Amino acid sequence: MTTGRRRSLARTLGPVRAAGRAATTALLVIAASTVLTLAPASAEAPFDVPSQVTDDAGVLGTDAPAVQDALDAAFNATGYQLFVVYVDSFDGTDGETWADQTATVSGLGAQDLLLAVAVDDRRYGVSVDVESGLSTSDVDAVDDAARAALRDEDWSGAAIAAAQALQDVAGPGGGGGAGWLWAGAALLALVAGALVWRAVRRRGARPRDASSEDLTTASTEDLERRAGAALVAIDDAVRTCEQELGFAQAEFGLEATRSFAAVLEDAKARATAVFALRAGLDTDPPTPEPQRRVALVEVVERCDAIADALDEQTAEFDALRALQARAPETLDAVEQRAAEVERRLGPARSQVETLAVTYPAQALASVAPNPDQAARLLAQVADAVRQGRERLATKDRAGAATLARGAENALGQAVVLLDAVDTARADLEAAVTGLDRAIGSITSDVADAERLAATGPAVRTAVSEAEAALAQARAAREGGDPIAALRRVTAAEAALDDALAPSREAAEQAVRARALLTDTLGRAESQLRATQDYVATRRGAVGPEARAALSEAERHLAEARSLQPVDAAGALARAQEAERLAESAARRAQQDAAGSAGGTGRGPSVGGMVLGGILLDQVLGGGRRGGFGGGYGGAGFGGGRRSTGGRRSAGRPSGGRRGGGRGGRF
């Protein structure tokens, strides 16, 4: 699962330690020239952008330098980096989804935005991380500025206007309050090496990562160059991060940097191992070429993985440093917003009580505890705001920033919890409505089995399950769990369809698969969204099995969406698997949360509440303990919208999720 990662560290850090290393720098130059030639052709599928300005549609021409200047100005004023991409077509995908997927593939972080334009489609999308700190009105301003220029086919003007709007809302004195005031980081300014590292990491053109296919088809000589460049870069990255750790410890304390220190130690050990792997190739007699190629590919990939791990940690400290400058305003805004959210608690409790009259406890298991959990989070927010102001009074801006970040994240989680209660009735009512349609459809299938005289073992088994599912569905209409009944009916109908397939015409089967697919995709997406919300608001208690199942559900749902236009049957199978995995993830997450609550024996105290993966007893305690290092995922205070299958990459934690963007036609 991915989000918020920057993927630039191992590929752009060579200049930091260039002095006295002419030979290795030559390797870097050669490797960079090789990788930079891999920029995508006029790609319609989401791809890893090679630089801030990617014009595969060929519409910028001589205006490209002006666009880059505008993007640089926005970055210098705000700390936000805007990427722009022009292609011919999104190939049927909506603009916001295409932009979010491209941002994810490119490893963009919480402080990165992406404007994507499909020139021929006349569609566009703006991707913003939900933890960016930008408010809804801030994002609307950027969106409005870009759309106005696009309507006039002013391609370069759209990017320039978006950059200017970003500068207006997020810069010093802007309305967003999310800009970066670099003057507050005086301690870091004393150390030139770290500043050079950030400048290179943020501003340098970032070559596209070599895919496994790129590496396996490259020549052995090219692999040698790439491996050499990767080793030099990762060595520089590890050394620079050792400096960065010292700066972070001075700012935020040892407790807040414990995770960074552990990741750095692991990175050093992994870097030593990969250097040993490369050295082992220089044998006499020489290593055979097939084995040598495999090892060189492994060197590049392992260096890239080490860089990713380091980037994830340093990105979090970048965000905290930015927050220091606006900690007083953030604490005020959180307090005001918390009062608004608190007024939703009463209606939410009433909603749960009303639903409990109609639906069984099993159907409400994921939302029934939400109002009480939200109330506890709001109490923690109040304590965090109070202690944050106390830190400000003692000139401890780093401590105040850590508390403000935790309060923002906790408030965002409370909003997600209450939103889930608001949508629960609609989801349950939709299931009830869909149940009648599903009963009619599977009844027709059972009749079809009789009509076709299909009597094989597979058909008999499928018919038996269909009849049992029908009985459960009819009972659910009288007050049972409609979601569970609908899930069983749909699965039974799909199994019966498979069993009857040899007896049906291919066209008829495709029509039925498409009809089932729409409903299944909707339910899978709803289940996935509910489970994501549940995990996001109980992340300190949910274990790896639930998270792995959730990640697999996201992957299967994405595959179902991509197959939908061309292979309805294949898409249906993946959508059903996504629904099954999401339900499994929900069940495991609920078990984990229940076990965690029962094992602490601490109740709703300040010390035991988990906010965004960190323990507030580490934040709210005395001294310099900031509690940082566990990540600050989830929905932030900045107003971003929830995004199904948000910013997560397989098997890796991320710093955020995409989902606060905009898009449409122009």
C-alpha positions as CSV (number, residue, x, y, z in Angstrom):
1,M,0.0,0.0,0.0
2,T,1.3,3.6,-1.2
3,T,1.4,6.8,-0.7
4,G,3.5,9.8,-0.1
5,R,6.9,8.4,-1.0
6,R,9.7,10.4,-2.7
7,R,11.7,8.2,-5.0
8,S,14.5,10.6,-5.9
9,L,17.2,10.1,-3.2
10,A,19.4,7.4,-4.6
11,R,19.2,8.8,-8.1
12,T,20.0,12.4,-7.5
13,L,22.4,12.6,-4.6
14,G,25.7,12.3,-6.5
15,P,26.4,16.0,-6.5
16,V,26.4,16.2,-2.7
17,R,29.7,14.4,-2.5
18,A,31.1,15.1,-6.0
19,A,34.3,16.8,-4.8
20,G,37.3,14.5,-5.0
21,R,35.2,11.7,-6.7
22,A,35.8,12.4,-10.4
23,A,35.8,8.8,-11.5
24,T,32.5,7.9,-9.8
25,T,30.9,11.1,-10.9
26,A,31.7,10.1,-14.5
27,L,29.8,6.9,-13.9
28,L,26.8,8.9,-12.6
29,V,26.8,11.2,-15.7
30,I,26.9,8.2,-18.0
31,A,24.1,6.4,-16.1
32,A,22.0,9.5,-15.9
33,S,22.2,10.1,-19.6
34,T,21.2,6.5,-20.2
35,V,18.2,6.5,-17.8
36,L,16.9,9.9,-19.0
37,T,16.5,8.6,-22.5
38,L,13.7,6.3,-21.1
39,A,11.1,9.2,-20.9
40,P,7.7,7.8,-22.0
41,A,6.4,8.3,-25.5
42,S,3.0,10.0,-25.7
43,A,1.7,7.7,-23.0
44,E,-2.0,7.3,-22.1
45,A,-1.4,4.9,-19.2
46,P,-0.2,6.5,-15.9
47,F,3.6,6.5,-15.8
48,D,6.6,7.8,-13.7
49,V,7.1,11.4,-14.8
50,P,10.8,12.0,-15.6
51,S,10.8,15.7,-14.6
52,Q,8.6,18.5,-13.4
53,V,7.5,19.3,-16.9
54,T,6.5,16.4,-19.2
55,D,5.1,17.4,-22.6
56,D,4.4,14.2,-24.4
57,A,1.6,15.9,-26.4
58,G,4.1,18.4,-27.8
59,V,2.0,21.5,-27.0
60,L,4.4,23.7,-25.0
61,G,7.1,24.3,-27.6
62,T,9.1,27.4,-26.7
63,D,6.9,28.1,-23.7
64,A,8.4,25.2,-21.7
65,P,11.1,27.4,-20.0
66,A,8.4,29.9,-18.9
67,V,6.4,27.0,-17.3
68,Q,9.5,25.8,-15.5
69,D,10.2,29.3,-14.2
70,A,6.7,29.5,-12.8
71,L,7.0,26.1,-11.1
72,D,10.3,27.2,-9.6
73,A,8.8,30.4,-8.3
74,A,5.9,28.5,-6.7
75,F,8.4,26.1,-5.0
76,N,10.6,28.9,-3.7
77,A,7.6,30.8,-2.2
78,T,5.7,27.8,-0.8
79,G,7.8,24.6,-0.5
80,Y,5.2,22.9,-2.7
81,Q,6.4,21.3,-5.9
82,L,4.0,21.3,-8.8
83,F,4.5,18.7,-11.6
84,V,2.7,19.2,-15.0
85,V,2.1,16.4,-17.6
86,Y,0.6,16.8,-21.1
87,V,-0.5,13.7,-23.0
88,D,-2.9,13.1,-25.9
89,S,-5.4,11.0,-24.1
90,F,-6.2,9.4,-20.7
91,D,-7.6,6.4,-22.6
92,G,-11.1,6.5,-21.0
93,T,-9.9,7.2,-17.4
94,D,-11.2,10.3,-15.6
95,G,-8.7,13.0,-15.1
96,E,-8.4,12.9,-11.3
97,T,-7.9,9.1,-11.2
98,W,-5.3,9.3,-14.0
99,A,-3.5,12.1,-12.1
100,D,-3.6,10.3,-8.8
101,Q,-2.2,7.1,-10.4
102,T,0.6,8.9,-12.1
103,A,1.5,10.7,-8.9
104,T,1.6,7.3,-7.1
105,V,3.7,5.7,-9.8
106,S,6.1,8.7,-9.7
107,G,6.5,8.5,-5.9
108,L,5.3,12.0,-5.3
109,G,5.1,13.1,-1.7
110,A,2.8,15.1,0.5
111,Q,4.2,18.4,-0.6
112,D,3.9,17.5,-4.3
113,L,1.0,18.3,-6.6
114,L,0.4,17.1,-10.2
115,L,-1.6,18.7,-13.0
116,A,-2.3,16.3,-15.8
117,V,-3.9,17.4,-19.2
118,A,-5.2,15.1,-21.9
119,V,-5.2,17.5,-24.9
120,D,-7.3,15.4,-27.4
121,D,-9.8,14.3,-24.7
122,R,-10.1,17.8,-23.3
123,R,-9.9,16.4,-19.8
124,Y,-7.6,17.3,-16.9
125,G,-6.9,16.3,-13.4
126,V,-5.2,17.8,-10.3
127,S,-3.7,15.3,-7.8
128,V,-3.1,16.5,-4.3
129,D,-2.0,14.4,-1.3
130,V,-4.6,14.4,1.5
131,E,-1.8,15.2,4.0
132,S,-0.6,18.2,1.9
133,G,-2.0,20.7,4.4
134,L,-3.9,22.5,1.6
135,S,-7.5,23.3,2.3
136,T,-10.4,22.6,0.0
137,S,-10.5,26.2,-1.0
138,D,-6.8,26.2,-1.7
139,V,-7.2,23.2,-4.1
140,D,-10.2,24.9,-5.7
141,A,-8.2,28.0,-6.4
142,V,-5.5,26.0,-8.2
143,D,-8.1,24.0,-10.1
144,D,-10.1,27.1,-11.2
145,A,-6.9,28.8,-12.4
146,A,-5.8,25.8,-14.6
147,R,-9.3,25.1,-16.0
148,A,-9.8,28.8,-17.1
149,A,-6.7,28.7,-19.2
150,L,-7.4,25.2,-20.6
151,R,-10.8,26.3,-21.9
152,D,-8.9,28.7,-24.2
153,E,-6.4,26.0,-25.1
154,D,-3.7,28.0,-23.4
155,W,-1.6,25.0,-22.5
156,S,1.4,26.8,-21.0
157,G,-0.9,29.3,-19.4
158,A,-2.7,26.6,-17.5
159,A,0.5,25.4,-15.8
160,I,1.6,29.0,-15.1
161,A,-1.8,30.0,-13.7
162,A,-1.9,26.9,-11.5
163,A,1.6,27.7,-10.2
164,Q,0.6,31.3,-9.5
165,A,-2.6,30.2,-7.7
166,L,-0.6,27.8,-5.6
167,Q,1.8,30.6,-4.7
168,D,-1.1,32.9,-3.8
169,V,-2.8,30.5,-1.4
170,A,0.2,28.7,0.1
171,G,2.9,31.4,0.1
172,P,3.8,33.8,2.9
173,G,0.7,35.8,3.6
174,G,-1.5,33.6,1.5
175,G,-4.8,32.3,2.6
176,G,-3.8,28.6,2.8
177,G,-1.5,28.8,5.8
178,A,0.3,25.8,4.4
179,G,3.4,27.4,2.9
180,W,6.9,26.7,4.0
181,L,8.6,29.5,5.9
182,W,12.2,28.5,5.5
183,A,13.6,31.2,7.8
184,G,12.3,29.2,10.8
185,A,14.8,26.4,10.2
186,A,17.9,28.4,11.3
187,L,19.6,25.3,12.7
188,L,19.6,23.5,9.3
189,A,20.9,26.6,7.6
190,L,24.2,26.1,9.5
191,V,24.9,22.9,7.7
192,A,25.4,23.3,4.0
193,G,25.5,19.7,3.1
194,A,22.0,19.0,4.2
195,L,20.7,22.0,2.3
196,V,22.4,20.9,-0.9
197,W,20.9,17.5,-0.4
198,R,17.4,18.9,-0.2
199,A,17.9,21.2,-3.2
200,V,19.0,18.3,-5.3
201,R,16.4,16.0,-4.0
202,R,13.5,18.4,-4.6
203,R,14.6,20.3,-7.7
204,G,16.6,17.9,-9.8
205,A,15.1,16.3,-12.8
206,R,14.2,12.8,-11.7
207,P,14.9,10.0,-14.2
208,R,12.2,7.3,-14.5
209,D,13.0,4.3,-12.5
210,A,14.3,1.4,-14.6
211,S,11.7,-1.3,-14.6
212,S,12.6,-4.9,-14.3
213,E,12.0,-5.2,-18.1
214,D,14.3,-2.2,-18.8
215,L,17.1,-3.8,-16.7
216,T,16.8,-7.3,-18.1
217,T,16.9,-6.1,-21.7
218,A,19.8,-3.7,-21.1
219,S,23.3,-4.7,-22.3
220,T,25.7,-6.0,-19.7
221,E,27.9,-2.9,-20.2
222,D,24.9,-0.7,-19.5
223,L,24.1,-2.7,-16.4
224,E,27.6,-2.2,-15.1
225,R,27.2,1.5,-15.5
226,R,23.9,1.6,-13.8
227,A,25.0,-0.5,-10.9
228,G,28.1,1.7,-10.4
229,A,26.0,4.8,-10.4
230,A,23.5,3.3,-8.0
231,L,26.2,2.3,-5.5
232,V,27.8,5.7,-5.6
233,A,24.5,7.4,-5.0
234,I,23.4,5.2,-2.2
235,D,26.7,5.6,-0.4
236,D,26.3,9.4,-0.6
237,A,22.7,9.1,0.5
238,V,23.5,7.0,3.6
239,R,26.3,9.4,4.6
240,T,24.1,12.5,4.1
241,C,21.3,10.9,6.1
242,E,23.7,10.4,9.0
243,Q,24.0,14.2,9.0
244,E,20.3,14.6,8.7
245,L,19.7,12.4,11.6
246,G,21.9,14.5,13.8
247,F,20.0,17.7,12.8
248,A,16.6,16.0,13.4
249,Q,17.7,14.8,16.8
250,A,18.8,18.3,17.7
251,E,15.4,19.6,16.6
252,F,12.9,17.0,17.7
253,G,14.7,14.8,20.4
254,L,15.8,11.2,20.5
255,E,12.4,9.7,21.0
256,A,10.9,11.4,17.9
257,T,13.8,10.3,15.7
258,R,14.0,6.7,17.0
259,S,12.4,5.3,13.9
260,F,14.7,7.3,11.6
261,A,17.7,6.0,13.5
262,A,16.5,2.4,13.1
263,V,15.9,2.8,9.4
264,L,19.3,4.4,8.9
265,E,21.1,1.5,10.7
266,D,19.2,-0.9,8.5
267,A,20.1,1.0,5.4
268,K,23.8,1.0,6.3
269,A,23.7,-2.8,6.8
270,R,21.8,-3.3,3.5
271,A,24.2,-1.0,1.7
272,T,27.2,-2.9,3.0
273,A,25.6,-6.1,1.8
274,V,24.9,-4.7,-1.7
275,F,28.5,-3.5,-2.0
276,A,29.7,-7.0,-1.1
277,L,27.4,-8.4,-3.7
278,R,29.0,-6.2,-6.4
279,A,32.5,-6.9,-5.2
280,G,31.8,-10.7,-5.4
281,L,31.5,-10.4,-9.1
282,D,35.2,-9.4,-9.6
283,T,36.6,-12.9,-9.5
284,D,39.3,-14.8,-11.3
285,P,38.1,-16.5,-13.5
286,P,35.3,-13.9,-14.2
287,T,31.8,-14.6,-13.2
288,P,29.8,-16.0,-16.1
289,E,27.8,-13.4,-17.9
290,P,24.3,-14.8,-17.1
291,Q,25.0,-14.8,-13.3
292,R,26.8,-11.5,-13.6
293,R,23.7,-9.8,-15.2
294,V,21.4,-11.2,-12.5
295,A,23.6,-9.8,-9.8
296,L,23.9,-6.4,-11.4
297,V,20.1,-6.1,-11.7
298,E,19.9,-7.0,-8.1
299,V,22.4,-4.3,-7.1
300,V,20.3,-1.6,-8.9
301,E,17.0,-2.8,-7.4
302,R,18.4,-3.1,-3.9
303,C,19.9,0.3,-4.0
304,D,16.6,1.7,-5.1
305,A,14.8,0.0,-2.2
306,I,17.3,1.4,0.3
307,A,16.7,4.9,-1.1
308,D,13.0,4.5,-0.9
309,A,13.3,3.6,2.8
310,L,15.4,6.7,3.5
311,D,13.2,9.0,1.6
312,E,10.1,7.9,3.5
313,Q,11.8,9.0,6.8
314,T,13.3,12.3,5.6
315,A,10.0,13.3,4.0
316,E,8.3,13.2,7.4
317,F,10.9,15.5,9.0
318,D,10.5,17.9,6.0
319,A,6.8,18.1,6.8
320,L,7.4,18.7,10.5
321,R,10.0,21.5,9.8
322,A,7.5,23.2,7.6
323,L,4.8,22.9,10.3
324,Q,7.1,24.7,12.9
325,A,6.6,28.0,11.1
326,R,2.8,27.8,11.2
327,A,2.3,25.9,14.5
328,P,0.4,28.8,16.2
329,E,-2.0,29.2,13.4
330,T,-2.4,25.4,13.0
331,L,-3.3,25.0,16.7
332,D,-5.9,27.7,16.5
333,A,-7.4,26.2,13.3
334,V,-7.5,22.7,14.9
335,E,-9.3,24.0,18.0
336,Q,-11.9,25.8,15.9
337,R,-12.5,22.8,13.6
338,A,-12.7,20.4,16.6
339,A,-15.6,22.4,18.0
340,E,-17.4,22.0,14.7
341,V,-16.8,18.3,14.6
342,E,-17.9,17.8,18.2
343,R,-21.3,19.1,17.3
344,R,-21.7,16.0,15.1
345,L,-21.4,13.5,17.9
346,G,-25.0,13.7,19.1
347,P,-26.5,13.1,15.6
348,A,-24.0,10.3,15.0
349,R,-25.0,8.5,18.1
350,S,-28.7,8.9,17.2
351,Q,-28.0,7.5,13.8
352,V,-26.4,4.4,15.2
353,E,-29.3,3.8,17.6
354,T,-31.8,4.2,14.7
355,L,-29.9,1.8,12.5
356,A,-29.7,-0.8,15.3
357,V,-33.5,-1.0,15.4
358,T,-33.5,-2.2,11.7
359,Y,-30.2,-4.0,11.2
360,P,-28.4,-6.7,13.3
361,A,-25.2,-5.9,15.2
362,Q,-23.1,-7.7,12.6
363,A,-24.1,-5.3,9.9
364,L,-23.1,-2.3,12.1
365,A,-19.9,-3.7,13.6
366,S,-17.6,-1.4,11.7
367,V,-19.5,1.8,12.6
368,A,-21.3,1.3,15.9
369,P,-18.2,2.3,18.0
370,N,-17.4,5.3,15.9
371,P,-19.1,8.1,17.8
372,D,-17.4,7.1,21.1
373,Q,-14.1,6.6,19.4
374,A,-14.5,10.1,17.8
375,A,-15.3,11.6,21.2
376,R,-12.1,10.2,22.7
377,L,-10.0,11.5,19.8
378,L,-11.5,15.0,20.2
379,A,-10.6,14.9,23.9
380,Q,-7.0,14.1,22.9
381,V,-7.1,16.9,20.3
382,A,-8.0,19.4,23.1
383,D,-5.1,18.2,25.3
384,A,-2.7,18.3,22.3
385,V,-3.7,21.9,21.5
386,R,-3.3,23.0,25.1
387,Q,0.1,21.4,25.5
388,G,1.2,22.7,22.1
389,R,0.5,26.3,23.2
390,E,2.5,25.6,26.4
391,R,5.4,24.5,24.2
392,L,5.1,27.7,22.2
393,A,5.2,29.7,25.4
394,T,8.6,28.1,26.2
395,K,9.9,28.7,22.6
396,D,9.8,25.0,21.9
397,R,8.5,25.2,18.3
398,A,9.6,21.7,17.5
399,G,7.6,20.2,20.3
400,A,4.6,22.4,19.3
401,A,4.9,21.3,15.7
402,T,4.8,17.6,16.8
403,L,1.7,18.2,18.9
404,A,0.0,20.2,16.2
405,R,0.7,17.4,13.7
406,G,-0.8,14.8,16.0
407,A,-3.8,17.0,16.7
408,E,-4.4,17.5,13.0
409,N,-4.2,13.8,12.3
410,A,-6.5,12.9,15.2
411,L,-9.1,15.4,14.1
412,G,-9.0,14.0,10.6
413,Q,-9.6,10.5,12.0
414,A,-12.6,11.7,14.0
415,V,-14.1,13.2,10.8
416,V,-13.6,9.9,9.0
417,L,-15.3,8.0,11.8
418,L,-18.3,10.3,11.8
419,D,-18.5,10.3,7.9
420,A,-18.6,6.5,8.0
421,V,-21.7,6.7,10.3
422,D,-23.3,9.2,7.9
423,T,-22.8,6.8,4.9
424,A,-23.8,3.6,6.7
425,R,-27.5,4.1,6.2
426,A,-27.1,4.7,2.5
427,D,-24.9,1.7,2.1
428,L,-27.3,-0.6,3.9
429,E,-30.3,0.8,2.0
430,A,-28.5,0.3,-1.3
431,A,-27.9,-3.3,-0.2
432,V,-31.6,-3.8,0.5
433,T,-32.6,-2.3,-2.8
434,G,-30.0,-4.5,-4.6
435,L,-31.2,-7.6,-2.8
436,D,-34.5,-7.8,-4.7
437,R,-32.7,-7.4,-8.0
438,A,-30.2,-10.1,-7.0
439,I,-32.9,-12.5,-5.9
440,G,-34.6,-12.1,-9.3
441,S,-31.4,-12.6,-11.2
442,I,-30.2,-15.8,-9.3
443,T,-33.8,-17.2,-9.5
444,S,-33.5,-16.9,-13.3
445,D,-30.2,-18.7,-13.2
446,V,-31.7,-21.6,-11.3
447,A,-34.5,-21.7,-13.8
448,D,-31.9,-21.6,-16.6
449,A,-30.2,-24.7,-15.2
450,E,-33.5,-26.5,-15.4
451,R,-34.2,-25.2,-18.9
452,L,-30.8,-26.3,-20.2
453,A,-31.0,-29.6,-18.4
454,A,-27.5,-29.0,-17.1
455,T,-27.0,-31.8,-14.6
456,G,-23.2,-32.2,-14.2
457,P,-21.6,-32.3,-10.7
458,A,-20.5,-28.7,-10.9
459,V,-24.0,-27.5,-11.8
460,R,-25.7,-29.5,-9.1
461,T,-23.3,-28.0,-6.5
462,A,-23.8,-24.5,-7.8
463,V,-27.6,-24.8,-7.8
464,S,-27.6,-26.1,-4.3
465,E,-25.5,-23.1,-3.1
466,A,-27.7,-20.7,-5.1
467,E,-30.9,-22.1,-3.4
468,A,-29.2,-21.7,0.1
469,A,-28.2,-18.1,-0.8
470,L,-31.7,-17.4,-1.9
471,A,-33.1,-18.5,1.4
472,Q,-30.7,-16.2,3.3
473,A,-31.5,-13.3,1.0
474,R,-35.2,-13.7,1.5
475,A,-34.7,-13.8,5.3
476,A,-32.5,-10.7,5.2
477,R,-35.3,-8.7,3.6
478,E,-37.2,-9.3,6.8
479,G,-34.5,-7.8,9.1
480,G,-31.3,-9.7,8.6
481,D,-27.9,-8.5,7.3
482,P,-28.6,-7.3,3.7
483,I,-24.9,-6.8,2.9
484,A,-23.9,-10.3,3.8
485,A,-26.9,-11.8,2.1
486,L,-26.2,-9.8,-1.1
487,R,-22.6,-10.8,-1.0
488,R,-23.5,-14.5,-0.8
489,V,-26.2,-14.3,-3.5
490,T,-23.7,-12.6,-5.9
491,A,-21.0,-15.2,-5.3
492,A,-23.5,-18.0,-5.7
493,E,-24.8,-16.5,-9.0
494,A,-21.3,-16.1,-10.3
495,A,-20.5,-19.8,-9.5
496,L,-23.7,-20.9,-11.1
497,D,-22.9,-18.8,-14.2
498,D,-19.5,-20.5,-14.4
499,A,-21.1,-23.9,-14.1
500,L,-23.6,-23.1,-16.9
501,A,-21.1,-21.5,-19.1
502,P,-20.6,-24.5,-21.4
503,S,-24.3,-24.6,-22.0
504,R,-24.8,-20.9,-22.8
505,E,-23.9,-18.8,-25.8
506,A,-20.8,-16.7,-25.3
507,A,-22.6,-13.5,-26.0
508,E,-25.3,-14.2,-23.3
509,Q,-22.6,-15.0,-20.8
510,A,-20.8,-11.7,-21.5
511,V,-24.0,-9.8,-21.0
512,R,-24.7,-11.4,-17.7
513,A,-21.1,-10.9,-16.5
514,R,-21.4,-7.2,-17.3
515,A,-24.6,-6.9,-15.4
516,L,-23.1,-8.6,-12.4
517,L,-19.9,-6.6,-12.7
518,T,-21.5,-3.2,-12.1
519,D,-23.1,-4.3,-8.9
520,T,-20.1,-6.2,-7.7
521,L,-17.7,-3.3,-8.3
522,G,-20.0,-1.0,-6.4
523,R,-20.2,-3.3,-3.4
524,A,-16.5,-4.1,-3.5
525,E,-15.6,-0.4,-3.6
526,S,-18.0,0.3,-0.7
527,Q,-16.6,-2.5,1.4
528,L,-13.0,-1.4,0.6
529,R,-13.8,2.2,1.5
530,A,-15.3,1.2,4.8
531,T,-12.4,-1.1,5.6
532,Q,-9.8,1.6,4.7
533,D,-11.6,4.0,7.1
534,Y,-11.7,1.4,9.8
535,V,-7.9,0.6,9.5
536,A,-7.0,4.3,9.2
537,T,-8.7,5.2,12.4
538,R,-7.3,2.2,14.4
539,R,-3.9,1.9,12.8
540,G,-2.1,1.4,16.1
541,A,-4.1,-1.7,16.8
542,V,-4.5,-3.3,13.3
543,G,-1.9,-6.0,12.5
544,P,-0.2,-7.0,9.2
545,E,-2.6,-9.7,8.2
546,A,-5.5,-7.3,7.9
547,R,-3.3,-4.7,6.1
548,A,-2.0,-7.4,3.6
549,A,-5.6,-8.5,2.8
550,L,-6.6,-4.8,2.3
551,S,-3.7,-4.2,0.0
552,E,-4.6,-7.3,-2.1
553,A,-8.2,-6.1,-2.2
554,E,-7.1,-2.8,-3.6
555,R,-5.0,-4.5,-6.2
556,H,-7.8,-6.8,-7.4
557,L,-10.2,-3.9,-7.6
558,A,-7.8,-1.9,-9.7
559,E,-7.4,-4.9,-12.0
560,A,-11.1,-5.3,-12.2
561,R,-11.5,-1.7,-13.3
562,S,-8.8,-2.0,-16.0
563,L,-10.4,-5.2,-17.4
564,Q,-13.9,-3.9,-17.3
565,P,-14.0,-2.6,-20.9
566,V,-12.4,-5.6,-22.5
567,D,-13.0,-8.7,-20.3
568,A,-16.2,-8.6,-18.2
569,A,-15.8,-12.2,-17.0
570,G,-12.2,-11.6,-15.9
571,A,-13.1,-8.3,-14.3
572,L,-16.0,-9.9,-12.4
573,A,-13.7,-12.6,-11.0
574,R,-11.2,-9.9,-9.7
575,A,-14.0,-7.7,-8.4
576,Q,-15.4,-10.7,-6.4
577,E,-12.0,-11.5,-5.1
578,A,-11.5,-7.8,-4.1
579,E,-14.8,-7.9,-2.2
580,R,-13.9,-11.1,-0.5
581,L,-10.4,-9.8,0.5
582,A,-11.9,-6.5,1.7
583,E,-14.4,-8.4,3.9
584,S,-11.6,-10.6,5.2
585,A,-9.5,-7.5,6.0
586,A,-12.4,-5.9,7.8
587,R,-13.0,-9.0,9.9
588,R,-9.3,-9.3,10.8
589,A,-9.0,-5.6,11.6
590,Q,-12.0,-5.8,13.9
591,Q,-10.5,-8.8,15.7
592,D,-7.2,-7.0,16.0
593,A,-8.9,-3.8,17.4
594,A,-10.9,-5.8,19.8
595,G,-7.8,-7.7,21.0
596,S,-5.9,-4.5,21.4
597,A,-8.7,-2.8,23.4
598,G,-9.0,-5.8,25.7
599,G,-5.4,-6.1,26.3
600,T,-4.4,-2.6,27.4
601,G,-6.7,-2.3,30.4
602,R,-6.3,1.4,30.1
603,G,-9.6,2.8,28.8
604,P,-9.9,6.2,27.1
605,S,-7.0,7.8,28.8
606,V,-4.7,10.4,27.2
607,G,-1.7,8.1,27.4
608,G,-3.1,5.2,25.6
609,M,-4.8,6.8,22.6
610,V,-3.1,6.1,19.3
611,L,-3.1,9.1,16.9
612,G,-1.9,8.4,13.4
613,G,0.4,5.6,14.3
614,I,2.1,7.4,17.3
615,L,1.3,7.2,20.9
616,L,0.2,10.5,22.4
617,D,1.7,9.5,25.7
618,Q,5.0,10.0,23.9
619,V,3.8,13.4,22.6
620,L,2.0,14.7,25.6
621,G,4.6,13.6,28.1
622,G,7.3,15.8,29.4
623,G,10.7,16.7,27.9
624,R,11.6,16.5,24.2
625,R,9.7,13.2,23.4
626,G,7.8,14.0,20.2
627,G,6.4,10.5,19.4
628,F,7.4,10.9,15.8
629,G,8.6,8.1,13.7
630,G,5.5,6.0,13.2
631,G,4.2,7.9,10.3
632,Y,1.4,10.4,9.9
633,G,-0.9,8.7,7.4
634,G,-4.7,8.9,7.4
635,A,-7.0,11.8,6.7
636,G,-5.4,15.2,7.6
637,F,-7.0,18.4,8.7
638,G,-6.4,20.1,5.5
639,G,-9.7,19.2,3.9
640,G,-8.6,16.5,1.5
641,R,-11.2,14.0,0.3
642,R,-11.1,10.3,1.0
643,S,-9.9,8.3,-2.0
644,T,-10.6,4.6,-2.4
645,G,-7.5,2.7,-3.0
646,G,-5.5,5.7,-2.0
647,R,-1.9,6.5,-2.1
648,R,-0.4,3.1,-1.2
649,S,2.3,1.0,-2.8
650,A,2.5,-2.8,-2.5
651,G,4.2,-3.8,0.7
652,R,5.5,-0.4,1.6
653,P,4.3,2.2,4.2
654,S,3.8,5.6,2.8
655,G,3.6,9.1,3.9
656,G,0.2,9.9,2.6
657,R,-2.6,9.2,0.2
658,R,-3.8,11.0,-3.0
659,G,-7.4,12.0,-3.0
660,G,-7.6,15.7,-2.4
661,G,-7.5,16.6,-6.1
662,R,-9.9,17.8,-8.8
663,G,-10.5,17.1,-12.5
664,G,-13.0,17.1,-15.3
665,R,-13.5,18.5,-18.8
666,F,-12.5,21.9,-20.1
